[in-house]
């Protein structure tokens, strides 16, 4: 995913017509700048500059990116400015909760933009919340804002959708589904599916990830587990090859256990998972609402923040 700093670095090279001068302007080393530009090129899928003896020259892909990159920076700047104006007295502490890969690379762009706009707010992090806790941490007053996923209880939470991505099946490489790149609901619904203990997960969350909205009232074959964190869930699948689970597509690029014998299989009929920034519905403190506003501004500004 493209990050805000990638676009800033790209535009600096375009404007300075030199990696060396752009690095000086950005107060980073030239190798760091070059690495970030290469990361951006990998995300785009094409080179953005021809590296020539007389200096970098934009490729056709680079020319196409200049205008949306500049617009993205302006959108984020305007959003941050609006958030600052609406929260001029924002000070104090803000507890930020994050579930596994909830907002992907977007998370760091949001945190950086907020920290720059509100230096008097001290950020405290609850990183990689256990899966079930991610849906209850706000209601329990363990965090003030959370990068998490729907569904959430609208009576207790307010949220903004940052981006959407597909739900996919995760299965052991020896599972009968493993030969297919894409499967259908009829392939998946009869299989045993990983399930948390009912006391740990809100019912609407459990139903969403068990695909109950597609079962016409038929109960799934649950494999109930005490697994609490994402790596624990992955290990459970590793050691129970017949069991499947559902997850968001971002797990493909950020597997919870490197080199584990797990596959991520497309299930187009399952629809989308929505990554959100959420707060308690009743919490309208300036620095809380400002953080959510900044997150929305960053998500709207980044070219790949809201994939279809």
Buried (B, 14 or more C-beta within 10 A) or exposed (E): BBBBBBBBBBBBBBEBEBBEBBBBBBEBEBEEBBEBBEBBBEBBEEBBBEEEEEBBEBBEBBEBBBEBBBEBBEBBBEBBEBBBEEBEEBBBEBBBBBBBBBBBBBBBBBBBBBEEBBEEBEBEEBEBBBBBBBBBBBBEEBBBBBBBBBBBBEEBBBBBBBBBBBBBBBBBEEBBBBEBEEBEBEBBBEBBBBBBEEEBBBEEBBBBBBBBEBEEEEEBEBBEBEBBBBBBBBBBBBEBBEBBBBBBBBBBEEBBBEEBBBBBBBBEBBBBBBBBBBBBBEBEBBBBBBBBBBBBBBBBBBBBBBEE
